[in-house]
Amino acid sequence: MKNNDDQKILLEVGVKIFLYSELGKFLFLKRSAPYSGQKICKWDLPGGRIKPGEKTEKALKREVREETGLALEKIEKVLAVQDILRVKEKHIVRITFLGKCKLGKIKLDSREHSEYKWLNLNELKKYKVDLYLSPVIKQLLDE
């Protein structure tokens, strides 16, 4: 894809999920490495890129399983669709969902995440979260 300046831009679609359990708290993951252009590792949600030809729901279930070892039980709704523009040559469209899982043993991939916490949204205020996560948290708090 090219933009108006004939500069090539890679377009990708990603999925994230506010994943809650029967405890009523959300699962947050601390990144093992900072996002491009940042210096600290921040807290984020389970998720990742959709592979070409992969259906959205399947990608979301795969990412949850790969990043946490948990099984996604139910997708309730889409919370947000955002343009993620961290890197000049890349445009990511992120779809953030709300969904539920059963509690189970968390198995993190240390290349992606260093720790996890089950938190309610008010507890999350003490943590540094991803820039693009903040407006979705605000939206949830306002509901």
Buried (B, 14 or more C-beta within 10 A) or exposed (E): EEEEEEEEBEEBBBBBBBBBBEEEBBBBBBBBEEBEEBEEBBBBBBBBBBEEEBEBEEBBBBBBBEBBEBEBBEBEEEBBEBEBEBEEEEBBBBBBBBBBBEEEEBEBEEEBBEBBBBBEEEEBEEEEBBEBBEEBBEEBEEE
